[in-house]
Amino acid sequence: MARNKVKLAWIANDATRRATLKKRRKGLLKKVQELSILCGVEACAIVYGPNDRVPEVWPTPPEAARVIARFKSMPEMEQTRKMVNQEGFLRQRAMKLLEQLRKQERENREIEMKLLIREGLRGQSYDNLGIEEATCVSWMLERKIKEIYDKLDEISSKLAVKQAAAAAAPPPALPPQVMVPPPTAPPPPYPPVAPTGPVVPMEKTPVEQAMEALQRQNWFVDMMSPWPEDFYQASQPMDPYQPPPPASVDHTSPWTDPSFPFN
């Protein structure tokens, strides 16, 4: 919660005035101590009360005497450059308040002139205006027109600078183009490579070996069987390259098979 602003005036009540002096003097000495510690400056404070024979000094009387002696050793111009007393402080404060009042009056006057200009744009007549008000309205209009022309000149100058920079700038570089090669025919298939080493026959499976043995056995049985009788009939021409007809079975022959030599 914000504290109420204290009115700077002499306190008429004696007890209240003494209590305020005690409290404010303690706070003043504390502020001087904080200023010396935080900012690293040499400072001292000497406060006299209306009924005190010995003043209250910070930090100590010898240290305060040393700081005052250093201050008096400075040139007189430097001593009085920022020195103020109660009268000077009040005069500075009054001048500051007067300047704030004049500033507020100017702002209020400008607001009134703007309202009069808006009413004139809506069609209200200026016949009842006084000389001072008419002069202020004319001055306000001239200032606004000047601000408009200044703004137009600023925009034109910025546009001219941009156009000159665009004309002097090199043309933008084209984006990089990617060259795609034309499609080519696929390469011809490689010819089969003849084996350079000795050809090794593939090993047959047991099933293939059994089938091959069975075929050889059937061929041998067919060759050992006797020829049919109708193959050697007389009506057929004799082929000199064919074997002779089998002889009749002779059990007295030493050969077990009569057609052995032709098998």
C-alpha positions in Angstrom: 0.0 0.0 0.0 1.4 3.4 -1.0 2.2 5.9 1.8 0.4 9.2 1.9 2.6 12.2 0.8 3.6 14.3 3.9 2.8 18.0 3.7 6.0 20.0 4.1 5.0 22.5 6.7 6.1 23.4 10.2 4.6 21.1 12.9 2.8 23.2 15.4 2.4 20.5 18.1 5.6 20.5 20.3 5.5 16.8 21.2 4.8 15.7 17.7 7.6 17.9 16.4 10.1 16.5 18.8 9.1 12.9 18.0 9.3 13.7 14.3 12.8 15.2 14.7 14.0 12.1 16.6 12.6 9.7 14.0 13.8 11.7 10.9 17.2 12.4 12.3 17.8 8.7 12.9 16.7 7.9 9.3 18.9 10.7 7.9 22.0 9.3 9.6 21.1 5.8 8.4 20.8 7.1 4.8 24.2 8.8 5.0 25.8 5.6 6.2 24.2 3.6 3.3 25.4 6.2 0.8 29.0 6.0 2.1 29.0 2.1 2.1 27.1 1.5 -1.2 28.8 4.2 -3.3 32.2 4.4 -1.6 32.1 8.1 -0.9 33.3 10.1 2.1 30.3 11.7 3.8 29.4 13.0 7.2 26.3 14.4 9.0 26.0 16.9 11.8 22.5 17.5 13.1 21.6 20.1 15.8 18.5 19.8 17.8 16.6 22.9 19.1 17.3 22.0 22.7 20.5 19.9 22.2 23.8 21.3 23.5 25.9 18.6 21.7 25.0 17.8 18.1 24.6 14.3 16.8 27.5 13.4 14.4 28.1 10.6 12.0 30.4 8.7 11.8 32.6 10.2 14.5 33.6 13.8 15.3 37.2 13.4 14.2 36.1 11.7 10.9 33.5 14.4 10.3 36.1 17.2 11.0 38.5 15.6 8.4 35.7 15.4 5.7 34.8 19.1 6.4 38.5 20.2 6.2 38.8 18.4 2.8 35.7 20.2 1.6 37.0 23.6 2.6 40.3 22.9 0.8 38.4 22.9 -2.5 38.1 26.0 -4.7 35.2 28.3 -3.7 33.6 27.8 -7.2 33.5 24.0 -6.6 32.1 24.4 -3.1 29.1 26.5 -4.1 28.4 24.8 -7.5 25.9 22.3 -6.0 25.5 23.8 -2.5 21.9 24.8 -1.6 20.3 26.1 1.6 16.7 26.0 2.5 15.8 29.1 0.6 17.6 27.9 -2.5 16.0 24.5 -2.3 12.5 26.0 -2.0 13.2 28.4 -4.9 14.3 25.5 -7.2 11.2 23.5 -6.2 8.9 26.4 -7.0 10.5 26.9 -10.4 10.1 23.2 -11.2 6.4 23.3 -10.3 5.9 26.4 -12.3 7.4 24.7 -15.4 5.2 21.7 -14.9 2.2 24.0 -14.8 3.1 25.8 -18.0 3.6 22.5 -19.7 0.2 21.3 -18.7 -1.4 24.5 -19.9 0.2 24.1 -23.3 -1.1 20.5 -23.6 -4.6 21.6 -22.6 -4.5 24.4 -25.2 -3.5 22.0 -27.9 -6.3 19.6 -27.0 -8.8 22.5 -27.2 -7.5 23.6 -30.7 -7.7 20.0 -32.0 -11.3 19.8 -30.8 -12.1 23.1 -32.6 -10.5 21.8 -35.9 -12.6 18.6 -35.7 -15.7 20.7 -35.2 -14.8 22.9 -38.2 -14.4 19.7 -40.3 -17.9 18.7 -39.3 -19.3 22.0 -40.7 -19.4 24.2 -37.6 -18.7 27.9 -38.3 -15.7 29.8 -36.8 -17.5 33.2 -36.7 -17.8 33.2 -32.9 -14.0 32.6 -32.3 -11.9 35.3 -30.7 -8.7 36.6 -32.1 -6.5 34.5 -29.7 -8.5 31.3 -30.5 -8.4 31.9 -34.2 -4.7 32.5 -34.1 -4.1 29.3 -32.2 -6.3 27.3 -34.7 -4.4 28.8 -37.7 -1.1 28.0 -36.0 -2.2 24.4 -35.3 -3.3 24.0 -38.9 -0.1 25.3 -40.3 1.9 23.0 -38.1 -0.2 19.9 -39.1 0.2 20.8 -42.8 4.0 21.1 -42.4 4.1 17.7 -40.6 2.2 16.2 -43.6 4.6 17.7 -46.2 7.6 16.6 -44.1 6.2 13.0 -44.0 5.7 13.0 -47.7 9.3 14.2 -48.3 10.6 11.5 -46.1 8.6 8.8 -47.9 9.8 10.2 -51.3 13.4 10.2 -50.2 13.3 6.7 -48.9 11.6 5.5 -52.1 14.3 7.2 -54.3 17.1 5.6 -52.2 15.5 2.2 -52.7 15.1 2.7 -56.5 18.7 3.8 -56.8 19.9 0.8 -54.8 17.8 -1.6 -56.9 19.2 0.0 -60.1 22.8 -0.3 -59.0 22.5 -3.8 -57.6 23.6 -6.6 -60.0 20.9 -8.8 -61.4 19.9 -11.8 -59.3 21.8 -14.9 -60.0 19.9 -17.7 -61.7 19.2 -20.8 -59.6 21.6 -23.7 -60.3 20.4 -26.0 -63.1 20.8 -29.7 -62.9 21.7 -31.4 -66.1 20.0 -34.8 -66.5 21.9 -37.2 -68.9 19.8 -38.8 -71.7 18.7 -42.4 -71.0 21.1 -45.0 -72.3 20.5 -48.6 -73.5 21.4 -51.3 -71.0 24.8 -52.9 -71.6 24.8 -56.3 -73.5 24.9 -59.4 -71.4 28.3 -60.8 -70.8 29.0 -64.0 -72.9 29.4 -67.2 -70.9 32.9 -67.8 -69.8 34.3 -71.2 -70.7 35.9 -73.1 -67.9 39.7 -72.8 -68.0 40.5 -75.8 -65.7 39.6 -79.5 -66.0 36.0 -80.3 -66.2 34.9 -82.2 -63.1 31.8 -84.3 -63.6 29.1 -83.6 -61.2 28.5 -86.3 -58.6 25.3 -88.2 -59.1 22.9 -88.9 -56.3 22.3 -92.4 -55.1 18.9 -92.5 -56.8 20.5 -91.6 -60.2 23.2 -94.2 -59.7 20.6 -96.9 -59.0 18.5 -96.0 -62.1 21.6 -96.1 -64.3 22.6 -99.6 -63.0 19.1 -100.9 -63.6 19.2 -99.7 -67.2 22.5 -101.5 -67.8 21.1 -104.7 -66.3 18.0 -104.6 -68.6 20.1 -104.1 -71.7 22.3 -107.1 -70.8 19.2 -109.3 -70.3 17.8 -108.3 -73.6 21.0 -109.1 -75.4 21.3 -112.5 -73.7 17.7 -113.6 -74.6 17.2 -115.7 -77.8 16.1 -114.1 -81.1 12.4 -114.8 -82.1 11.8 -117.5 -84.7 9.8 -115.4 -87.1 12.7 -113.1 -87.5 14.6 -115.8 -89.4 11.8 -116.9 -91.8 12.9 -117.7 -95.4 10.4 -115.2 -96.9 12.5 -112.4 -95.5 15.6 -111.3 -97.4 18.8 -112.2 -95.7 20.8 -109.2 -94.6 24.5 -110.0 -94.7 25.0 -107.8 -91.7 22.5 -109.6 -89.5 23.5 -112.7 -87.5 22.4 -116.1 -88.8 19.3 -117.7 -87.4 19.7 -119.5 -84.1 20.4 -123.1 -84.4 18.3 -125.7 -82.8 19.0 -126.4 -79.3 21.5 -129.1 -78.9 21.9 -130.4 -75.5 25.1 -132.2 -76.4 26.8 -128.9 -77.4 29.5 -127.8 -75.0 28.1 -124.3 -75.0 25.2 -123.5 -72.7 23.9 -120.9 -75.2 23.8 -122.0 -78.9 23.9 -118.3 -80.0 26.7 -117.4 -77.6 29.2 -116.2 -80.2 26.6 -113.7 -81.5 25.5 -112.2 -78.3 
